Amino acid sequence: MNKQALRKIYTAKREALALSQAEAGSKAIAEHFITSSIWKDSLVIHIFLSIPGKVEVDTSYLINFFQKKHPEIKLCTSIIAENGADLLHTYIKPDTIYASNKWNIPEPVTIDLLSEREIDLVIIPLLAFDRKGNRVGYGKGFYDRFLNKCKADVRKIGLSLFEPTAGLIDADTWDIPLTHGVSPTGIINCNN
């Protein structure tokens, strides 16, 4: 299945969701993630910050869970580097202050950088994914470049308001597949 076509289809599907559906889906996704074992041995978890006004998975449920129930696990997120093509990674804490960048993505105001090699698990935003772990994101390649710098055994978890696509997504040679997907109905182990 062609990524450009899927990007249009899933962007439209997501925009057609009511905010209440997206909120219910986000809560279900958080519950499945929290009750799973995929994060249990992680010391550093990278999580994306949801974009206000976009109908996407709300990661605040997961952030609140980890900050309140598991403060021993460090959370980090990304900021866009000055070159506009790469991501830098910074720790976040309960008192972190955020400001929106030019794409309306919240970014921490105070930066406490870490290396990609320190991250055990990456929670990835996406529009669609298949059971092999191929994914369709926003098309800029930020996460493929980022994941390529991570350690080989980093777990790559995609969060989706929709179930995996019926067919396989066309993957490019540089695409880094997911190890798991999480949808409102549960955890999908991706067969890479």
Stockholm file with secondary structure:
# STOCKHOLM 1.0

chainA/1-192         MNKQALRKIYTAKREALALSQAEAGSKAIAEHFITSSIWKDSLVIHIFLSIPGKVEVDTSYLINFFQKKHPEIKLCTSIIAENGADLLHTYIKPDTIYASNKWNIPEPVTIDLLSEREIDLVIIPLLAFDRKGNRVGYGKGFYDRFLNKCKADVRKIGLSLFEPTAGLIDADTWDIPLTHGVSPTGIINCNN
#=GR chainA/1-192 SS CCHHHHHHHHHHHHHHSCHHHHHHHHHHHHHHHHHSSTTTTCSEEEECCCCTTSCSCCTHHHHHHHHHHCTTSEEEEEEECTTSSCEEEEEECTTCCEEECTTSCEEESSCCEECGGGCSEEEEECSEECTTSCEECSSSCHHHHHHHTSCTTCEEEEECSSCCCSSCCCCCTTCCCCSEEEETTEEEECCC
#=GC SS_cons         CCHHHHHHHHHHHHHHSCHHHHHHHHHHHHHHHHHSSTTTTCSEEEECCCCTTSCSCCTHHHHHHHHHHCTTSEEEEEEECTTSSCEEEEEECTTCCEEECTTSCEEESSCCEECGGGCSEEEEECSEECTTSCEECSSSCHHHHHHHTSCTTCEEEEECSSCCCSSCCCCCTTCCCCSEEEETTEEEECCC
//
